[in-house]
Amino acid sequence: MTTTLHKTSITSPLGKAETKALGVVLQEALTDLIDLALTAKQAHWNVVGRQFRALHLQLDELVADSREFSDSVAERAASLSISPDGRASTVAESALPFPAGYLADREVVELIVARLDAVVHRFRRHIEATATADPITQDLFIGITAKLEEHRWMFQAQMGSE
């Protein structure tokens, strides 16, 4: 079977240097968000403990938002003539490890907070990196970061003041 590659007629409204730089940032953001959605779903299926129901539902909210954000990032990339790559092999190359099997509710909260910390940190770097190159992409990243920080706060609040 032969695969035919088609040339795209989509052109970026930005210069080549800006488009190339944004391609790197948008791709990293996309893989982070897909990985976050997959990780949260894994935790959703495997959380056990007294906080099971609340965490089960809260993790689904994180999954839904992460999926929505990944779609927005991928569509932003495509609108700039940057082909988004959400293939499993691409995501797996940069995915952060997450334990297999059942996990206690407290451990799930700690792992999700740590994961959100890592993603928020990278998104804050993306915000800085896109300030000059493309304020529209920066605005997208600002909105996503605000919501991810809210999720982080909601999960972290369950850990108490220890």
VOBA-1610 file (N, C-alpha, C; in pm, whole numbers, padded with zeros to 5 digits, always signed):
BEGIN
Met+00083-00117+00000Met+00000+00000+00000Met+00088+00124+00000Thr+00058+00217-00086Thr+00135+00339-00098Thr+00059+00454-00033Thr+00130+00532+00046Thr+00070+00648+00109Thr+00104+00771+00026Thr+00004+00848-00005Thr+00025+00970-00082Thr+00021+01088+00014Leu+00124+01168+00008Leu+00128+01289+00089Leu+00073+01404+00006His-00010+01481+00068His-00070+01596+00000His-00009+01723+00053Lys+00027+01811-00037Lys+00078+01941+00003Lys-00040+02026+00051Thr-00018+02099+00155Thr-00124+02184+00206Thr-00118+02321+00141Ser-00234+02378+00124Ser-00239+02515+00072Ser-00259+02615+00185Ile-00257+02564+00309Ile-00271+02651+00425Ile-00137+02720+00449Thr-00142+02849+00460Thr-00020+02924+00488Thr-00036+02996+00620Ser+00073+03016+00685Ser+00070+03083+00814Ser+00064+03234+00794Pro-00012+03302+00878Pro-00013+03448+00871Pro+00112+03509+00932Leu+00196+03424+00992Leu+00319+03471+01056Leu+00439+03440+00967Gly+00552+03499+01002Gly+00675+03471+00931Gly+00724+03330+00959Lys+00819+03285+00878Lys+00871+03148+00892Lys+00935+03123+01027Ala+01014+03219+01075Ala+01083+03202+01204Ala+00982+03192+01318Glu+00881+03281+01317Glu+00779+03277+01422Glu+00700+03147+01416Thr+00664+03106+01295Thr+00587+02982+01278Thr+00665+02862+01328Lys+00793+02858+01297Lys+00876+02746+01342Lys+00886+02743+01494Ala+00910+02858+01554Ala+00921+02867+01700Ala+00789+02830+01766Leu+00679+02878+01713Leu+00548+02846+01769Leu+00516+02698+01752Gly+00564+02639+01644Gly+00540+02497+01621Gly+00596+02412+01735Val+00714+02447+01781Val+00777+02373+01891Val+00695+02390+02019Val+00656+02511+02050Val+00583+02540+02173Val+00444+02477+02169Leu+00373+02491+02057Leu+00239+02435+02046Leu+00242+02282+02053Gln+00342+02221+01992Gln+00352+02075+01997Gln+00379+02027+02138Glu+00467+02094+02210Glu+00496+02056+02348Glu+00370+02070+02434Ala+00296+02178+02414Ala+00172+02200+02489Ala+00070+02091+02456Leu+00060+02056+02328Leu-00035+01953+02287Leu-00004+01819+02352Thr+00121+01777+02349Thr+00156+01648+02408Thr+00135+01651+02560Asp+00166+01763+02624Asp+00142+01775+02769Asp-00006+01757+02801Leu-00092+01820+02723Leu-00235+01814+02750Leu-00294+01676+02723Ile-00249+01612+02616Ile-00296+01476+02588Ile-00251+01382+02698Asp-00126+01395+02740Asp-00073+01312+02849Asp-00149+01339+02978Leu-00181+01464+03005Leu-00255+01497+03127Leu-00394+01432+03124Ala-00461+01437+03011Ala-00593+01374+02999Ala-00585+01224+03020Leu-00484+01161+02960Leu-00468+01016+02975Leu-00433+00978+03118Thr-00347+01055+03181Thr-00307+01029+03319Thr-00426+01045+03414Ala-00502+01152+03395Ala-00619+01174+03481Ala-00722+01063+03464Lys-00737+01013+03341Lys-00832+00904+03318Lys-00781+00776+03383Gln-00651+00751+03376Gln-00592+00634+03442Gln-00617+00642+03593Ala-00596+00759+03650Ala-00621+00778+03794Ala-00770+00762+03825His-00855+00812+03740His-01001+00802+03755His-01045+00655+03766Trp-00986+00571+03685Trp-01024+00429+03685Trp-00967+00354+03805Asn-00861+00405+03865Asn-00786+00329+03966Asn-00782+00389+04105Val-00852+00498+04127Val-00852+00558+04260Val-00939+00475+04354Val-00892+00457+04477Val-00969+00388+04581Val-00954+00466+04711Gly-01049+00448+04798Gly-01041+00512+04929Gly-01166+00591+04961Arg-01160+00656+05075Arg-01277+00728+05126Arg-01321+00841+05034Gln-01228+00900+04961Gln-01260+01012+04872Gln-01284+00965+04727Phe-01308+00836+04710Phe-01323+00779+04576Phe-01420+00859+04489Arg-01543+00874+04535Arg-01646+00935+04450Arg-01610+01078+04410Ala-01570+01157+04507Ala-01534+01296+04478Ala-01417+01304+04380Leu-01315+01223+04402Leu-01199+01225+04313Leu-01234+01169+04175His-01314+01065+04172His-01356+01005+04046His-01421+01112+03957Leu-01509+01190+04015Leu-01578+01295+03940Leu-01485+01411+03907Gln-01401+01449+04002Gln-01309+01560+03981Gln-01208+01527+03872Leu-01163+01404+03869Leu-01068+01363+03765Leu-01134+01368+03628Asp-01262+01333+03619Asp-01331+01344+03491Asp-01340+01488+03443Glu-01355+01582+03536Glu-01355+01724+03498Glu-01220+01764+03440Leu-01113+01717+03502Leu-00979+01745+03451Leu-00958+01683+03314Val-01007+01561+03295Val-00997+01494+03165Val-01070+01576+03059Ala-01193+01617+03089Ala-01273+01692+02991Ala-01205+01823+02953Asp-01156+01896+03053Asp-01087+02022+03023Asp-00959+01999+02945Ser-00882+01899+02983Ser-00756+01871+02913Ser-00781+01836+02767Arg-00885+01758+02743Arg-00919+01722+02604Arg-00963+01845+02525Glu-01044+01930+02587Glu-01087+02052+02521Glu-00967+02142+02491Phe-00878+02155+02589Phe-00759+02239+02569Phe-00670+02182+02460Ser-00653+02051+02456Ser-00566+01992+02353Ser-00625+02018+02215Asp-00757+02014+02203Asp-00820+02043+02075Asp-00797+02189+02036Ser-00808+02278+02131Ser-00784+02421+02102Ser-00640+02446+02060Val-00546+02382+02127Val-00404+02398+02092Val-00377+02340+01954Ala-00431+02222+01925Ala-00410+02160+01794Ala-00471+02245+01683Glu-00589+02299+01709Glu-00652+02384+01606Glu-00577+02516+01588Arg-00520+02568+01696Arg-00438+02689+01683Arg-00316+02659+01596Ala-00253+02546+01621Ala-00137+02506+01540Ala-00178+02494+01393Ala-00286+02423+01367Ala-00331+02403+01229Ala-00362+02536+01161Ser-00418+02631+01236Ser-00450+02762+01177Ser-00324+02840+01140Leu-00212+02800+01198Leu-00084+02865+01166Leu-00001+02782+01068Ser-00066+02683+01007Ser+00000+02593+00911Ser+00106+02506+00978Ile+00079+02469+01102Ile+00166+02379+01178Ile+00087+02252+01199Ser+00136+02142+01150Ser+00064+02016+01162Ser+00076+01961+01304Pro-00035+01953+01379Pro-00028+01900+01515Pro-00009+01749+01513Asp+00065+01699+01609Asp+00093+01555+01615Asp+00049+01501+01750Gly-00066+01436+01751Gly-00120+01380+01874Gly-00114+01228+01876Arg-00027+01171+01793Arg-00015+01025+01790Arg+00039+00972+01923Ala-00005+00851+01955Ala+00035+00790+02082Ala+00187+00784+02095Ser+00256+00750+01987Ser+00402+00740+01994Ser+00467+00875+02023Thr+00410+00982+01971Thr+00464+01115+01995Thr+00440+01156+02141Val+00321+01130+02191Val+00290+01164+02329Val+00376+01081+02424Ala+00395+00954+02392Ala+00472+00864+02479Ala+00618+00909+02494Glu+00672+00974+02391Glu+00812+01019+02397Glu+00837+01117+02511Ser+00737+01198+02543Ser+00757+01300+02647Ser+00668+01280+02769Ala+00593+01171+02772Ala+00500+01147+02883Ala+00575+01127+03014Leu+00516+01180+03118Leu+00571+01162+03252Leu+00521+01028+03306Pro+00602+00957+03383Pro+00558+00826+03435Pro+00443+00842+03535Phe+00358+00741+03537Phe+00247+00735+03632Phe+00230+00590+03672Pro+00212+00564+03801Pro+00204+00425+03848Pro+00084+00350+03791Ala+00101+00221+03771Ala-00008+00133+03728Ala-00081+00080+03851Gly-00201+00034+03831Gly-00276-00031+03938Gly-00354+00066+04024Tyr-00421+00008+04124Tyr-00502+00087+04215Tyr-00414+00176+04301Leu-00465+00298+04327Leu-00392+00396+04407Leu-00485+00456+04511Ala-00432+00474+04629Ala-00508+00537+04737Ala-00542+00681+04700Asp-00657+00725+04745Asp-00704+00859+04711Asp-00601+00967+04742Arg-00536+00960+04855Arg-00435+01059+04893Arg-00318+01059+04794Glu-00275+00940+04753Glu-00166+00929+04657Glu-00207+00987+04522Val-00329+00961+04481Val-00378+01016+04354Val-00374+01168+04358Val-00420+01226+04466Val-00419+01372+04478Val-00276+01425+04469Glu-00184+01363+04542Glu-00044+01408+04538Glu+00015+01396+04398Leu-00013+01286+04330Leu+00040+01264+04195Leu-00020+01363+04095Ile-00148+01389+04107Ile-00212+01482+04014Ile-00165+01625+04039Val-00148+01663+04165Val-00095+01796+04196Val+00047+01811+04138Ala+00129+01709+04154Ala+00265+01714+04099Ala+00261+01723+03947Arg+00171+01649+03885Arg+00159+01654+03738Arg+00113+01791+03694Leu+00013+01846+03762Leu-00034+01980+03727Leu+00075+02084+03750Asp+00154+02070+03856Asp+00267+02160+03878Asp+00360+02162+03757Ala+00394+02044+03708Ala+00486+02033+03595Ala+00427+02096+03469Val+00300+02068+03442Val+00236+02121+03321Val+00220+02273+03332Val+00178+02321+03446Val+00163+02466+03465Val+00298+02537+03449His+00403+02479+03503His+00535+02538+03489His+00573+02552+03341Arg+00550+02446+03263Arg+00582+02454+03120Arg+00491+02554+03048Phe+00364+02557+03085Phe+00274+02653+03020Phe+00314+02796+03052Arg+00363+02821+03172Arg+00410+02956+03203Arg+00531+02993+03117Arg+00617+02896+03089Arg+00729+02919+02995Arg+00674+02947+02855His+00570+02874+02816His+00509+02896+02684His+00450+03037+02674Ile+00391+03084+02782Ile+00335+03220+02783Ile+00446+03321+02755Glu+00559+03305+02822Glu+00672+03395+02798Glu+00725+03383+02655Ala+00734+03260+02606Ala+00792+03235+02473Ala+00705+03290+02360Thr+00576+03304+02384Thr+00486+03349+02277Thr+00451+03497+02284Ala+00501+03566+02384Ala+00466+03707+02404Ala+00492+03792+02281Thr+00606+03777+02222Thr+00642+03857+02106Thr+00601+03789+01976Ala+00622+03661+01967Ala+00597+03588+01842Ala+00449+03586+01804Asp+00361+03569+01902Asp+00219+03558+01868Asp+00131+03578+01992Pro+00084+03700+02015Pro+00000+03727+02131Pro-00131+03647+02132Ile-00178+03603+02018Ile-00301+03524+02013Ile-00276+03386+02076Thr-00166+03324+02040Thr-00130+03196+02102Thr-00100+03217+02250Gln-00036+03327+02282Gln-00009+03357+02423Gln-00140+03367+02500Asp-00239+03433+02444Asp-00368+03445+02510Asp-00432+03309+02533Leu-00421+03220+02435Leu-00472+03084+02450Leu-00403+03015+02568Phe-00271+03027+02574Phe-00194+02965+02682Phe-00228+03027+02819Ile-00254+03156+02823Ile-00291+03221+02949Ile-00422+03163+03000Gly-00520+03149+02913Gly-00650+03095+02953Gly-00639+02951+03001Ile-00563+02871+02930Ile-00544+02731+02969Ile-00472+02722+03103Thr-00369+02802+03119Thr-00292+02800+03243Thr-00378+02840+03362Ala-00462+02939+03345Ala-00551+02981+03453Ala-00641+02865+03497Lys-00695+02793+03401Lys-00785+02682+03435Lys-00707+02566+03496Leu-00587+02538+03447Leu-00505+02431+03505Leu-00465+02466+03648Glu-00434+02593+03673Glu-00401+02635+03809Glu-00523+02621+03901Glu-00641+02645+03848Glu-00762+02626+03928Glu-00780+02477+03962His-00759+02390+03864His-00765+02246+03892His-00663+02208+03999Arg-00542+02261+03988Arg-00437+02231+04084Arg-00480+02272+04225Trp-00535+02391+04236Trp-00582+02441+04364Trp-00689+02349+04422Met-00784+02308+04338Met-00893+02221+04385Met-00841+02086+04435Phe-00744+02030+04363Phe-00686+01903+04409Phe-00602+01925+04534Gln-00520+02028+04534Gln-00430+02052+04646Gln-00508+02081+04775Ala-00623+02144+04763Ala-00704+02175+04881Ala-00746+02048+04955Gln-00752+01937+04884Gln-00790+01810+04947Gln-00678+01753+05033Met-00559+01806+05018Met-00445+01757+05096Met-00442+01821+05234Gly-00522+01923+05256Gly-00524+01989+05386Gly-00404+02079+05407Ser-00375+02110+05529Ser-00267+02203+05561Ser-00148+02133+05624Glu-00126+02011+05588Glu-00014+01934+05647Glu+00119+01987+05605
//
